[in-house]
Amino acid sequence: MTVHPPITGHCDELQDALTGFRASAHITERWGARLAAVLSGGGRLLAAGNGGSAAQAQHLTAEIVGRYRDDRPPFSAIALHADTSSTTAIANDYGVDEVFARQVRAHGRPGDVLMLLSTSGASANLLSAADAARAVGVRVWALTGPAPNPLMAGSDESLCVEAATTATVQEIHLVAVHMVCAAFDAALERAAVGAARGGPGGERTDG
């Protein structure tokens, strides 16, 4: 493993991680396109994480409810950890491991998507959330640190970042979040153009 100097070496470590990430970055395009189909059909995105990963998850939902770059309609996306009254009540009454799982059972519907972000891929409350999601028909996507890890194994799809430090994993997760948002918007635009032309084939069917 390459040893980088302190402080300025952080940039080198990030560059190394980003180079490795490019090989799996196509997953973000697939996720963005799938998310566009789910949300434009009335579905919902749920997202969760702990600590810095909570901030990343909330960043994602903010981009979906608000916008990423260009103006577009809002879509339903909920950062589960942002409801402090629910999370603290659930933690108090049912234990910390249930703080996200119980919310998934409350808000998730078949066909929805749950995005879980974890640098370790081993957070018990996220693993419980993944189990709860699969039980109610919600698709689980995981953004994690190095593979293999338990969250990767418990998800329908995962994107694992190979990096030596938590900070660098989080920074690549932000890149992934923005790429998902870009792919989401691009898929919505393609759908709008297709609809304007009369369908996926571009032919109008209305005489």
N, C-alpha and C positions, 0 to 999 in steps of 0.2 A: 504494500500500500504506500502511495506517495505521501511523504511527510512535508507539509507546507509550513512556512514561517508563521509566527503568530500575527494577528491583526491583518496585515496585508495578504497573508496567505488565505484568508477567508474568500477573497475573490477567486483565487486559483481553485480552491475546493469547490466553489459554486460552479465555476466553468467546467470542471471535471464532471460534476454531477449532471449538469445540463447536457453535456455531450452524451452521456449515457442515457439520459432521459429521452433524447430525440428518437431512439430506436423504438420506444413504446408510445410516443406522443400521438400516434394515429388513433389510439384508444379514445383520446379526448374528442376527436372528431366524431367517432361513432356514438359516444355518450351525448354529445351536443345534439346530434341529429335525432337520437332516440328521445331525448328530453323534449325536443320541440314537438315531436309527435304526441307524446304523453300529455304535455301541458296544453297544447292547442286543442286537444280532445277533451279537456276538462279535468285532467288529472292534476296531481300535486307532487311537488318535490319537498321532501323532508331532509334536513341535514343536521348533523351533530358532530361535535368534537369536544375535546377537553383542553383547557388552557389556550395556547397559541392556535391549536387546531380548531377550537371553538370560534376564534376570530376569523379564521379562514373560511369555515363553514358559513358564518354569518355574512362574510363578504360575498360568497356565492349567492346566497338567497337575496341579498340586497340588489345584486346585479340583475337577477331574474324579475323581482318585483318592480324595481326601478327600470334601469336600462344599463347596457354595457357601453356601447358607443352611440348608436343612432336611436332616434325615437321609435318606439313601437308600443303595442299594448302591454299592460302588466300581466304577469302570470303568477299563479299561486306557488309560493315557496316559503317554508317555515323553518327557521333555525330553532330547533327544539330547546337548546340550552338557554335561549334568550328569554324564555318565559320563567323568570326567577321565582315567581310564586308557585308555579307548578313544580319546578325542579326541587325547590326546597321542601315543599309539602310532601312530595313523593319520597325524597330522600329521608325525611323524618319518619314517615309512616311505613315505608316499604323497604328502605335501604338504598344506598347510593347506586347499586348495580341496576336498580329498576328505573332510574330517573328518565332514561330515554325510551326504554322498552314500553313503559306504560303509556307514554305519549304516542308512540308508534301505533299501539293498539287503539288509541283514541282517535287519531287523525288519519291513519293510513287506510287506504282502500285498494282493492285488487287493481293492479296495473300501475299504481303510483311507484315512485322511485325514492329510495332512501340513500343519501350519500353520507358516508361515514369517513371522517378524516382522523388519522392517528399516526403519529410518528413512530410509535412502537409496534402498532398493530396488535397490541395485547391488552388494551383497556377493557376491563370486565363489563363496564356499563355499555360500551359499544358492541361487544360480543352479544350481550343480552338483547340489545336493540336489533341486531342482525337476525337473531333467532326469532324475535317477535315479528319482524317484518316478513320473513319467509313464511311464517305461520299464517299470516293474513293475506298473502299474495302480493306483497310489495317487493319490487326488485331491489336488490342491495348492491351498491357500488362502493368500493373502498379505495381511498387514497391513503397509502401507508408508506412507512419507511422500508428498509431492506427486506426482501423475501428470503425465506418463507416466514410467515407469521400467522397467528391464529385468526386474525380478522380476514386476511386474504383467503384462508381456507373456508371461512364461514360466509363468504360473500358470493354473489352470482358472478361478478367481475371485479377485478382489482387492477390498480396501477401502482406498482411498488417502486419507490425511489431509492436507488442505491447511493447513499451518502454517509460520510463518517460521523456527522454531527446532526443533532436535532434541528439546529438553526437552518442548516442547509436543506434538510428535508422539507421544512416549512416553506422555505423560499421557492423550492421547486413546486411545492403544492400550490402556491399562489400562481405560478406560471400555468400550471394545469387548470386551475380554476378559470383563469382568463381565456385559455384556449377552449375550454368547454363552452364558455359564454360566446366566444366568437363563432364556434361551430353551431351553437344554438341559434344565433341570429341569422347565420347564413342559411340554415335549414328552413327557418321561417320565411326568409326572402325567396328561396327557391319554391316553396309551397305557394306563396302569394303570386309569383310569376306564372307558375303552372295553372293556378286557378284562373288567372286573368286570360290565359290562352285557351281555356276550356278543358283543362285536365292535364295529367302527367304527360300525355303524348303531344300536347300542344295543339290539339285540334278541337275546335268548338263543336258542340253537339246540338246547338240550338237553332239549326237552320240558318 
